[in-house]
Amino acid sequence: MTDNHRRLSITRIKAVVADIDGTLTDMQRHISTDAIAAIRSLPIPVVLSSGNVICFMRAASKLIGASEAMIGETGGVIQVGYDSKPVILADIEQCRQAATVLQQHFPGMEQLDARYRLSELAFRRTVDVDKAREILDKAFPELEIIDTRFALHLKHKSVNKGTGLVEVSRMMGLKPDEFAAMGDSANDIHMFNAAGMGLAVGNATPEIREAADYVAQKPYGEGAAEALNWLARRL
Protein backbone atom coordinates (compact mmCIF):
# COMPACT_ATOMS: atom_id res chain seq x y z
CA MET A 1 0.00 0.00 0.00
CA THR A 2 1.46 3.38 -0.99
CA ASP A 3 0.81 6.88 0.31
CA ASN A 4 -0.32 8.24 -3.06
CA HIS A 5 -3.38 5.97 -2.86
CA ARG A 6 -4.52 7.53 0.41
CA ARG A 7 -4.95 11.08 -0.82
CA LEU A 8 -8.74 10.81 -1.31
CA SER A 9 -11.39 9.87 1.17
CA ILE A 10 -13.08 6.65 0.09
CA THR A 11 -16.41 8.47 0.14
CA ARG A 12 -15.18 10.62 -2.77
CA ILE A 13 -14.65 7.64 -5.07
CA LYS A 14 -17.16 8.07 -7.91
CA ALA A 15 -16.26 5.21 -10.27
CA VAL A 16 -14.24 2.01 -10.62
CA VAL A 17 -11.89 1.07 -13.46
CA ALA A 18 -11.37 -2.68 -13.65
CA ASP A 19 -9.10 -5.01 -15.57
CA ILE A 20 -10.80 -8.07 -17.07
CA ASP A 21 -8.46 -11.04 -17.67
CA GLY A 22 -7.03 -12.38 -14.44
CA THR A 23 -9.15 -9.95 -12.41
CA LEU A 24 -12.79 -10.54 -13.33
CA THR A 25 -11.85 -13.88 -14.93
CA ASP A 26 -9.60 -16.83 -14.15
CA MET A 27 -6.66 -17.86 -16.33
CA GLN A 28 -9.04 -19.71 -18.67
CA ARG A 29 -10.91 -16.40 -19.12
CA HIS A 30 -14.03 -17.71 -17.40
CA ILE A 31 -15.77 -14.73 -15.82
CA SER A 32 -17.03 -14.95 -12.27
CA THR A 33 -20.76 -14.61 -11.73
CA ASP A 34 -19.95 -13.22 -8.27
CA ALA A 35 -17.97 -10.43 -9.91
CA ILE A 36 -20.84 -9.67 -12.29
CA ALA A 37 -23.28 -9.47 -9.39
CA ALA A 38 -20.94 -7.13 -7.51
CA ILE A 39 -20.57 -4.87 -10.55
CA ARG A 40 -24.32 -4.67 -11.05
CA SER A 41 -25.00 -3.88 -7.39
CA LEU A 42 -22.29 -1.23 -7.05
CA PRO A 43 -23.82 2.27 -6.77
CA ILE A 44 -21.12 3.80 -9.02
CA PRO A 45 -20.14 2.99 -12.64
CA VAL A 46 -17.53 0.36 -13.47
CA VAL A 47 -15.30 1.10 -16.47
CA LEU A 48 -13.64 -1.96 -18.01
CA SER A 49 -9.98 -1.63 -18.96
CA SER A 50 -8.11 -4.29 -20.93
CA GLY A 51 -5.73 -5.19 -23.71
CA ASN A 52 -8.71 -6.59 -25.59
CA VAL A 53 -10.05 -4.93 -28.75
CA ILE A 54 -12.73 -2.29 -28.30
CA CYS A 55 -15.51 -4.27 -29.99
CA PHE A 56 -14.98 -7.03 -27.43
CA MET A 57 -14.95 -4.43 -24.66
CA ARG A 58 -18.27 -3.00 -25.83
CA ALA A 59 -19.91 -6.44 -25.91
CA ALA A 60 -18.47 -7.43 -22.53
CA SER A 61 -19.58 -4.17 -20.91
CA LYS A 62 -23.13 -4.65 -22.15
CA LEU A 63 -23.34 -8.29 -21.13
CA ILE A 64 -22.10 -7.88 -17.56
CA GLY A 65 -23.75 -4.54 -16.85
CA ALA A 66 -20.66 -2.34 -16.69
CA SER A 67 -20.39 1.30 -17.76
CA GLU A 68 -20.75 2.60 -21.32
CA ALA A 69 -17.20 3.94 -20.94
CA MET A 70 -14.32 1.55 -21.65
CA ILE A 71 -10.55 1.39 -22.21
CA GLY A 72 -9.25 -1.07 -24.80
CA GLU A 73 -5.92 -2.11 -26.28
CA THR A 74 -4.00 -1.31 -23.07
CA GLY A 75 -5.06 2.34 -23.22
CA GLY A 76 -4.63 2.83 -26.95
CA VAL A 77 -8.37 3.00 -27.72
CA ILE A 78 -11.18 4.38 -25.57
CA GLN A 79 -14.91 4.75 -26.02
CA VAL A 80 -17.55 6.56 -23.98
CA GLY A 81 -21.06 5.59 -25.09
CA TYR A 82 -21.97 2.28 -26.71
CA ASP A 83 -22.96 3.99 -29.97
CA SER A 84 -20.14 6.54 -30.05
CA LYS A 85 -17.04 6.33 -32.22
CA PRO A 86 -13.91 4.88 -30.61
CA VAL A 87 -11.09 7.36 -29.92
CA ILE A 88 -7.71 6.05 -31.12
CA LEU A 89 -4.81 7.38 -29.04
CA ALA A 90 -1.85 5.77 -30.84
CA ASP A 91 -0.83 5.05 -34.45
CA ILE A 92 -0.81 1.34 -35.24
CA GLU A 93 1.31 1.72 -38.39
CA GLN A 94 4.63 1.79 -36.53
CA CYS A 95 3.56 -1.33 -34.63
CA ARG A 96 2.94 -3.06 -37.96
CA GLN A 97 6.41 -2.07 -39.17
CA ALA A 98 7.94 -3.42 -35.98
CA ALA A 99 5.94 -6.65 -36.29
CA THR A 100 7.39 -7.20 -39.77
CA VAL A 101 10.90 -6.94 -38.32
CA LEU A 102 10.09 -9.23 -35.39
CA GLN A 103 8.54 -11.85 -37.65
CA GLN A 104 11.85 -12.11 -39.52
CA HIS A 105 13.38 -13.33 -36.25
CA PHE A 106 10.31 -15.27 -35.09
CA PRO A 107 8.64 -16.74 -38.22
CA GLY A 108 5.95 -18.48 -36.16
CA MET A 109 4.89 -15.31 -34.33
CA GLU A 110 1.08 -15.46 -34.45
CA GLN A 111 -1.03 -12.31 -34.31
CA LEU A 112 -4.29 -12.16 -32.40
CA ASP A 113 -7.36 -10.16 -33.43
CA ALA A 114 -5.30 -8.35 -36.09
CA ARG A 115 -8.40 -7.42 -38.09
CA TYR A 116 -9.91 -5.48 -35.20
CA ARG A 117 -6.89 -3.79 -33.60
CA LEU A 118 -6.62 -0.02 -33.99
CA SER A 119 -3.60 1.12 -31.93
CA GLU A 120 -1.46 -1.92 -31.04
CA LEU A 121 -0.82 -5.53 -32.04
CA ALA A 122 -1.14 -8.66 -29.94
CA PHE A 123 0.64 -12.01 -30.31
CA ARG A 124 0.56 -15.43 -28.71
CA ARG A 125 3.12 -15.97 -25.95
CA THR A 126 5.27 -18.30 -28.06
CA VAL A 127 8.42 -16.18 -28.59
CA ASP A 128 11.48 -15.25 -26.53
CA VAL A 129 10.20 -12.00 -25.01
CA ASP A 130 13.62 -10.80 -23.85
CA LYS A 131 15.09 -11.24 -27.34
CA ALA A 132 12.06 -9.55 -28.92
CA ARG A 133 12.42 -6.59 -26.56
CA GLU A 134 16.12 -6.32 -27.37
CA ILE A 135 15.33 -6.15 -31.10
CA LEU A 136 12.59 -3.62 -30.48
CA ASP A 137 14.76 -1.36 -28.30
CA LYS A 138 17.28 -1.00 -31.12
CA ALA A 139 14.92 -0.60 -34.08
CA PHE A 140 11.79 0.97 -32.54
CA PRO A 141 12.61 2.63 -29.20
CA GLU A 142 9.19 4.31 -29.08
CA LEU A 143 7.51 0.93 -28.78
CA GLU A 144 7.42 -1.77 -26.12
CA ILE A 145 6.19 -5.32 -25.56
CA ILE A 146 3.94 -5.98 -22.57
CA ASP A 147 3.32 -9.52 -21.35
CA THR A 148 -0.13 -9.69 -19.74
CA ARG A 149 0.18 -13.46 -19.08
CA PHE A 150 -2.58 -13.89 -21.68
CA ALA A 151 -0.83 -12.35 -24.72
CA LEU A 152 2.09 -10.21 -25.81
CA HIS A 153 1.12 -6.66 -26.71
CA LEU A 154 3.25 -4.58 -29.07
CA LYS A 155 2.36 -0.97 -28.30
CA HIS A 156 3.49 2.63 -28.05
CA LYS A 157 5.17 3.58 -24.78
CA SER A 158 3.18 6.82 -24.76
CA VAL A 159 -0.12 5.04 -24.01
CA ASN A 160 -1.10 2.71 -21.20
CA LYS A 161 -4.08 2.00 -18.97
CA GLY A 162 -3.22 5.09 -16.92
CA THR A 163 -3.29 7.48 -19.87
CA GLY A 164 -6.49 5.79 -21.01
CA LEU A 165 -8.02 6.41 -17.59
CA VAL A 166 -7.04 10.07 -17.71
CA GLU A 167 -8.80 10.52 -21.04
CA VAL A 168 -11.89 8.49 -20.12
CA SER A 169 -12.29 10.33 -16.83
CA ARG A 170 -12.12 13.66 -18.67
CA MET A 171 -14.84 12.55 -21.09
CA MET A 172 -16.98 11.36 -18.16
CA GLY A 173 -16.59 14.67 -16.33
CA LEU A 174 -14.58 13.08 -13.53
CA LYS A 175 -10.99 13.20 -12.29
CA PRO A 176 -8.68 10.16 -12.49
CA ASP A 177 -8.21 10.18 -8.72
CA GLU A 178 -11.97 9.85 -8.25
CA PHE A 179 -11.63 6.28 -9.56
CA ALA A 180 -10.74 3.12 -7.68
CA ALA A 181 -8.59 0.91 -9.92
CA MET A 182 -8.81 -2.89 -9.71
CA GLY A 183 -6.33 -5.27 -11.30
CA ASP A 184 -3.90 -8.16 -11.02
CA SER A 185 -0.77 -7.67 -13.12
CA ALA A 186 2.05 -5.29 -14.01
CA ASN A 187 0.23 -3.74 -16.95
CA ASP A 188 -2.33 -2.37 -14.45
CA ILE A 189 0.24 -0.35 -12.49
CA HIS A 190 -0.16 2.86 -14.54
CA MET A 191 -3.90 2.67 -13.91
CA PHE A 192 -3.27 2.25 -10.17
CA ASN A 193 -0.91 5.23 -10.17
CA ALA A 194 -3.47 7.46 -11.90
CA ALA A 195 -6.42 6.40 -9.72
CA GLY A 196 -7.19 7.55 -6.21
CA MET A 197 -7.43 4.02 -4.80
CA GLY A 198 -6.17 0.56 -5.69
CA LEU A 199 -7.97 -2.78 -5.27
CA ALA A 200 -6.01 -5.98 -5.88
CA VAL A 201 -7.36 -9.50 -6.33
CA GLY A 202 -5.72 -12.31 -4.37
CA ASN A 203 -3.70 -13.56 -7.36
CA ALA A 204 -2.18 -10.12 -8.02
CA THR A 205 1.56 -9.72 -8.60
CA PRO A 206 3.70 -8.28 -5.78
CA GLU A 207 3.90 -4.92 -7.59
CA ILE A 208 0.11 -4.57 -7.67
CA ARG A 209 -0.35 -5.84 -4.12
CA GLU A 210 2.10 -3.21 -2.90
CA ALA A 211 0.27 -0.43 -4.75
CA ALA A 212 -3.17 -1.48 -3.51
CA ASP A 213 -5.22 -0.07 -0.65
CA TYR A 214 -7.16 -3.32 -0.38
CA VAL A 215 -5.92 -6.82 -1.28
CA ALA A 216 -8.62 -9.49 -1.55
CA GLN A 217 -8.06 -12.84 0.09
CA LYS A 218 -9.70 -14.67 -2.81
CA PRO A 219 -8.17 -14.84 -6.32
CA TYR A 220 -9.57 -13.86 -9.71
CA GLY A 221 -13.27 -13.01 -10.06
CA GLU A 222 -14.15 -14.10 -6.55
CA GLY A 223 -11.49 -11.70 -5.29
CA ALA A 224 -12.87 -8.95 -7.53
CA ALA A 225 -16.32 -9.49 -6.00
CA GLU A 226 -14.78 -9.38 -2.53
CA ALA A 227 -12.98 -6.09 -3.29
CA LEU A 228 -16.02 -4.47 -4.91
CA ASN A 229 -18.24 -5.47 -2.01
CA TRP A 230 -15.66 -4.08 0.42
CA LEU A 231 -15.74 -0.79 -1.48
CA ALA A 232 -19.56 -0.74 -1.70
CA ARG A 233 -19.91 -1.06 2.07
CA ARG A 234 -17.75 2.05 2.53
CA LEU A 235 -19.23 4.36 -0.07
LOBAKOL-767138 format. One record per residue: residue in one letter; x, y, z of N, C-alpha, C in turn. Coordinates in steps of 0.2 Angstrom, whole numbers, padded with zeros to 4 digits, always signed. Layout:
<recs>
aXYZXYZXYZ/...
</recs>
This chain:
<recs>
m+0004-0006+0000+0000+0000+0000+0004+0006+0000/t+0003+0011-0004+0007+0017-0005+0003+0023-0003/d+0007+0028-0001+0004+0034+0002+0000+0038-0004/n+0002+0038-0010-0002+0041-0015-0009+0039-0016/h-0010+0033-0014-0017+0030-0014-0021+0031-0008/r-0019+0036-0004-0023+0038+0002-0025+0045+0002/r-0024+0048-0004-0025+0055-0004-0032+0057-0005/l-0037+0053-0006-0044+0054-0007-0047+0050-0001/s-0052+0053+0002-0057+0049+0006-0061+0044+0002/i-0062+0038+0004-0065+0033+0000-0072+0036-0002/t-0075+0040+0002-0082+0042+0001-0082+0047-0005/r-0076+0049-0008-0076+0053-0014-0075+0049-0020/i-0074+0043-0020-0073+0038-0025-0080+0038-0029/k-0080+0040-0036-0086+0040-0040-0086+0035-0045/a-0081+0031-0046-0081+0026-0051-0076+0021-0050/v-0076+0015-0053-0071+0010-0053-0069+0009-0060/v-0062+0008-0061-0059+0005-0067-0056-0001-0066/a-0059-0006-0070-0057-0013-0068-0054-0017-0074/d-0048-0020-0073-0046-0025-0078-0050-0031-0079/i-0050-0035-0084-0054-0040-0085-0050-0047-0084/d-0046-0049-0089-0042-0055-0088-0038-0056-0082/g-0039-0061-0078-0035-0062-0072-0038-0058-0066/t-0043-0054-0067-0046-0050-0062-0053-0052-0061/l-0057-0050-0067-0064-0053-0067-0065-0060-0069/t-0059-0062-0072-0059-0069-0075-0053-0073-0072/d-0054-0080-0073-0048-0084-0071-0043-0085-0077/m-0038-0089-0076-0033-0089-0082-0036-0093-0088/q-0042-0096-0087-0045-0099-0093-0050-0094-0096/r-0050-0088-0093-0055-0082-0096-0062-0083-0094/h-0063-0087-0089-0070-0089-0087-0072-0083-0082/i-0077-0079-0083-0079-0074-0079-0083-0076-0073/s-0082-0073-0068-0085-0075-0061-0092-0072-0061/t-0097-0076-0060-0104-0073-0059-0104-0069-0052/d-0100-0070-0047-0100-0066-0041-0097-0059-0043/a-0092-0059-0047-0090-0052-0050-0095-0048-0053/i-0099-0052-0058-0104-0048-0061-0109-0046-0057/a-0111-0050-0052-0116-0047-0047-0114-0041-0043/a-0108-0041-0041-0105-0036-0038-0105-0029-0042/i-0103-0030-0048-0103-0024-0053-0110-0021-0053/r-0115-0026-0054-0122-0023-0055-0125-0020-0049/s-0122-0022-0043-0125-0019-0037-0121-0013-0035/l-0115-0012-0037-0111-0006-0035-0115+0000-0037/p-0115+0005-0033-0119+0011-0034-0115+0016-0038/i-0109+0015-0041-0106+0019-0045-0104+0015-0051/p-0102+0019-0057-0101+0015-0063-0094+0011-0063/v-0094+0006-0067-0088+0002-0067-0085+0002-0075/v-0079+0005-0076-0076+0006-0082-0072+0000-0083/l-0073-0004-0089-0068-0010-0090-0062-0007-0094/s-0056-0010-0092-0050-0008-0095-0046-0014-0096/s-0044-0015-0103-0041-0021-0105-0036-0021-0111/g-0032-0026-0112-0029-0026-0119-0033-0029-0124/n-0039-0030-0123-0044-0033-0128-0046-0027-0133/v-0048-0029-0139-0050-0025-0144-0057-0021-0141/i-0058-0015-0144-0064-0011-0142-0070-0015-0143/c-0071-0018-0149-0078-0021-0150-0079-0027-0145/f-0074-0030-0143-0075-0035-0137-0077-0032-0131/m-0073-0026-0129-0075-0022-0123-0082-0020-0123/r-0084-0017-0129-0091-0015-0129-0096-0021-0128/a-0095-0026-0131-0100-0032-0130-0099-0034-0122/a-0093-0035-0120-0092-0037-0113-0096-0032-0108/s-0095-0026-0109-0098-0021-0105-0105-0022-0104/k-0108-0022-0110-0116-0023-0111-0118-0030-0107/l-0114-0035-0108-0117-0041-0106-0116-0042-0098/i-0111-0039-0095-0110-0039-0088-0113-0033-0084/g-0116-0028-0088-0119-0023-0084-0114-0017-0082/a-0108-0017-0085-0103-0012-0083-0105-0005-0087/s-0101+0000-0086-0102+0007-0089-0102+0007-0096/e-0104+0012-0099-0104+0013-0107-0097+0016-0108/a-0093+0017-0103-0086+0020-0105-0081+0014-0104/m-0076+0014-0108-0072+0008-0108-0065+0010-0111/i-0060+0006-0109-0053+0007-0111-0050+0000-0114/g-0049+0001-0121-0046-0005-0124-0039-0005-0126/e-0036-0010-0129-0030-0011-0131-0024-0007-0127/t-0025-0009-0120-0020-0007-0115-0020+0001-0115/g-0025+0004-0116-0025+0012-0116-0025+0015-0123/g-0024+0011-0128-0023+0014-0135-0030+0016-0138/v-0035+0013-0136-0042+0015-0139-0047+0016-0133/i-0051+0021-0133-0056+0022-0128-0063+0023-0131/q-0068+0022-0128-0075+0024-0130-0079+0026-0124/v-0083+0031-0125-0088+0033-0120-0094+0033-0123/g-0099+0028-0122-0105+0028-0125-0105+0022-0130/y-0110+0017-0129-0110+0011-0134-0110+0013-0141/d-0114+0018-0143-0115+0020-0150-0110+0025-0152/s-0105+0028-0148-0101+0033-0150-0095+0030-0154/k-0091+0034-0157-0085+0032-0161-0079+0031-0157/p-0075+0025-0157-0070+0024-0153-0064+0030-0154/v-0061+0032-0149-0055+0037-0150-0049+0033-0150/i-0045+0034-0155-0039+0030-0156-0033+0035-0153/l-0029+0033-0148-0024+0037-0145-0017+0035-0147/a-0016+0031-0152-0009+0029-0154-0010+0026-0161/d-0004+0027-0165-0004+0025-0172-0002+0018-0173/i-0006+0014-0176-0004+0007-0176+0001+0005-0182/e+0002+0010-0186+0007+0009-0192+0014+0007-0190/q+0016+0010-0185+0023+0009-0183+0023+0002-0179/c+0018+0000-0176+0018-0007-0173+0018-0012-0179/r+0015-0011-0184+0015-0015-0190+0022-0016-0193/q+0025-0010-0193+0032-0010-0196+0037-0014-0191/a+0036-0013-0185+0040-0017-0180+0038-0025-0180/a+0032-0026-0181+0030-0033-0181+0033-0037-0187/t+0034-0033-0193+0037-0036-0199+0044-0038-0197/v+0048-0033-0194+0054-0035-0192+0055-0041-0187/l+0050-0041-0182+0050-0046-0177+0049-0053-0180/q+0045-0053-0185+0043-0059-0188+0048-0062-0192/q+0053-0058-0194+0059-0061-0198+0063-0065-0193/h+0063-0063-0186+0067-0067-0181+0063-0072-0178/f+0056-0071-0178+0052-0076-0175+0046-0078-0181/p+0048-0082-0186+0043-0084-0191+0036-0086-0189/g+0036-0090-0183+0030-0092-0181+0026-0088-0176/m+0028-0081-0176+0024-0077-0172+0017-0075-0174/e+0012-0077-0170+0005-0077-0172+0002-0071-0169/q-0001-0067-0174-0005-0062-0172-0012-0064-0169/l-0015-0060-0165-0021-0061-0162-0026-0055-0164/d-0032-0056-0166-0037-0051-0167-0034-0045-0172/a-0030-0047-0176-0027-0042-0180-0032-0038-0184/r-0037-0041-0186-0042-0037-0190-0045-0031-0187/y-0046-0032-0180-0050-0027-0176-0045-0023-0172/r-0039-0023-0172-0034-0019-0168-0033-0012-0171/l-0033-0007-0167-0033+0000-0170-0027+0004-0168/s-0024+0002-0162-0018+0006-0160-0012+0001-0158/e-0013-0005-0157-0007-0010-0155-0008-0016-0159/l-0003-0021-0158-0004-0028-0160-0003-0032-0154/a-0006-0038-0155-0006-0043-0150-0004-0050-0153/f+0000-0054-0149+0003-0060-0152+0003-0065-0146/r+0003-0072-0148+0003-0077-0144+0010-0077-0140/r+0010-0080-0134+0016-0080-0130+0020-0086-0132/t+0022-0086-0138+0026-0092-0140+0033-0089-0143/v+0036-0083-0141+0042-0081-0143+0046-0079-0137/d+0053-0078-0138+0057-0076-0133+0056-0069-0132/v+0053-0067-0126+0051-0060-0125+0057-0056-0124/d+0062-0058-0120+0068-0054-0119+0072-0052-0126/k+0072-0057-0130+0075-0056-0137+0071-0051-0141/a+0065-0052-0141+0060-0048-0145+0061-0041-0142/r+0061-0040-0136+0062-0033-0133+0069-0030-0135/e+0074-0034-0135+0081-0032-0137+0081-0029-0144/i+0077-0033-0148+0077-0031-0156+0073-0024-0156/l+0067-0024-0152+0063-0018-0152+0067-0012-0150/d+0070-0013-0144+0074-0007-0142+0079-0004-0147/k+0082-0008-0151+0086-0005-0156+0083-0002-0162/a+0078-0005-0164+0075-0003-0170+0069+0002-0169/f+0065+0001-0164+0059+0005-0163+0059+0007-0155/p+0063+0011-0153+0063+0013-0146+0057+0016-0143/e+0052+0019-0148+0046+0022-0145+0041+0016-0144/l+0042+0010-0145+0038+0005-0144+0040+0000-0138/e+0035-0004-0136+0037-0009-0131+0033-0015-0131/i+0035-0020-0128+0031-0027-0128+0029-0028-0121/i+0022-0029-0119+0020-0030-0113+0017-0037-0113/d+0019-0041-0108+0017-0048-0107+0011-0047-0101/t+0005-0049-0103-0001-0048-0099-0002-0055-0096/r+0002-0060-0097+0001-0067-0095-0005-0071-0100/f-0008-0067-0104-0013-0069-0108-0011-0069-0116/a-0007-0063-0117-0004-0062-0124+0002-0057-0123/l+0005-0056-0129+0010-0051-0129+0008-0045-0133/h+0008-0039-0130+0006-0033-0134+0011-0029-0136/l+0011-0027-0142+0016-0023-0145+0013-0016-0146/k+0015-0011-0142+0012-0005-0142+0017+0001-0141/h+0014+0007-0141+0017+0013-0140+0018+0014-0133/k+0024+0016-0131+0026+0018-0124+0022+0024-0121/s+0019+0028-0126+0016+0034-0124+0009+0033-0121/v+0006+0027-0122-0001+0025-0120+0000+0019-0115/n-0005+0019-0111-0005+0014-0106-0012+0014-0103/k-0014+0010-0098-0020+0010-0095-0021+0016-0091/g-0016+0019-0088-0016+0025-0085-0018+0031-0089/t-0015+0032-0095-0016+0037-0099-0024+0036-0102/g-0026+0030-0103-0032+0029-0105-0037+0031-0100/l-0036+0030-0093-0040+0032-0088-0041+0040-0088/v-0035+0043-0089-0035+0050-0089-0040+0053-0094/e-0040+0050-0100-0044+0053-0105-0051+0051-0104/v-0053+0045-0102-0059+0042-0101-0063+0047-0095/s-0059+0048-0090-0061+0052-0084-0063+0059-0086/r-0059+0062-0091-0061+0068-0093-0067+0068-0097/m-0068+0063-0101-0074+0063-0105-0080+0061-0101/m-0079+0058-0095-0085+0057-0091-0086+0063-0086/g-0082+0068-0086-0083+0073-0082-0080+0072-0075/l-0076+0067-0074-0073+0065-0068-0065+0067-0068/k-0062+0066-0062-0055+0066-0061-0052+0059-0061/p-0046+0058-0063-0043+0051-0062-0043+0048-0055/d-0042+0053-0051-0041+0051-0044-0048+0050-0040/e-0053+0051-0044-0060+0049-0041-0062+0042-0043/f-0057+0038-0046-0058+0031-0048-0054+0027-0043/a-0057+0021-0042-0054+0016-0038-0052+0011-0044/a-0045+0009-0044-0043+0005-0050-0042-0002-0047/m-0044-0007-0051-0044-0014-0049-0040-0019-0054/g-0035-0022-0052-0032-0026-0056-0028-0032-0053/d-0023-0035-0057-0019-0041-0055-0012-0041-0057/s-0011-0037-0063-0004-0038-0066+0000-0032-0067/a+0006-0032-0069+0010-0026-0070+0007-0021-0075/n+0004-0024-0080+0001-0019-0085-0005-0014-0082/d-0007-0016-0076-0012-0012-0072-0009-0006-0068/i-0002-0006-0067+0001-0002-0062+0000+0006-0064/h+0000+0007-0071-0001+0014-0073-0008+0016-0071/m-0013+0012-0071-0020+0013-0070-0020+0014-0062/f-0016+0010-0058-0016+0011-0051-0013+0018-0049/n-0008+0020-0052-0005+0026-0051-0009+0032-0052/a-0013+0032-0058-0017+0037-0060-0024+0038-0055/a-0026+0032-0053-0032+0032-0049-0031+0034-0041/g-0036+0036-0038-0036+0038-0031-0036+0032-0026/m-0037+0026-0028-0037+0020-0024-0036+0014-0028/g-0032+0009-0025-0031+0003-0028-0034-0003-0025/l-0037-0008-0029-0040-0014-0026-0036-0020-0030/a-0034-0024-0026-0030-0030-0029-0034-0036-0028/v-0034-0041-0033-0037-0047-0032-0031-0052-0029/g-0033-0057-0026-0029-0062-0022-0023-0064-0026/n-0024-0065-0032-0018-0068-0037-0014-0062-0040/a-0015-0056-0037-0011-0051-0040-0003-0051-0039/t+0001-0049-0044+0008-0049-0043+0010-0044-0037/p+0016-0045-0035+0018-0041-0029+0018-0034-0030/e+0020-0032-0036+0020-0025-0038+0013-0022-0037/i+0007-0025-0039+0001-0023-0038-0002-0023-0031/r+0000-0029-0028-0002-0029-0021+0001-0023-0017/e+0007-0022-0018+0010-0016-0014+0007-0009-0016/a+0005-0008-0022+0001-0002-0024-0006-0002-0022/a-0009-0007-0019-0016-0007-0018-0017-0005-0010/d-0023-0002-0010-0026+0000-0003-0030-0006+0000/y-0032-0011-0004-0036-0017-0002-0034-0023-0006/v-0032-0028-0003-0030-0034-0006-0035-0040-0004/a-0038-0042-0009-0043-0047-0008-0040-0054-0006/q-0043-0058-0001-0040-0064+0000-0041-0069-0005/k-0047-0069-0009-0049-0073-0014-0045-0071-0021/p-0044-0076-0025-0041-0074-0032-0046-0073-0037/y-0044-0070-0042-0048-0069-0049-0055-0066-0047/g-0060-0068-0051-0066-0065-0050-0069-0065-0043/e-0068-0070-0040-0071-0071-0033-0067-0065-0029/g-0061-0064-0030-0057-0058-0026-0060-0052-0029/a-0062-0051-0035-0064-0045-0038-0071-0043-0034/a-0075-0048-0034-0082-0047-0030-0080-0045-0023/e-0076-0049-0020-0074-0047-0013-0072-0040-0012/a-0067-0037-0017-0065-0030-0016-0070-0025-0018/l-0075-0027-0023-0080-0022-0025-0085-0022-0019/n-0087-0027-0016-0091-0027-0010-0088-0024-0004/w-0082-0024-0003-0078-0020+0002-0079-0013+0001/l-0078-0011-0006-0079-0004-0007-0086-0002-0007/a-0091-0006-0009-0098-0004-0008-0100-0002-0001/r-0098-0006+0003-0100-0005+0010-0097+0001+0013/r-0092+0004+0010-0089+0010+0013-0091+0017+0009/l-0094+0016+0003-0096+0022+0000-0102+0026+0003/
</recs>
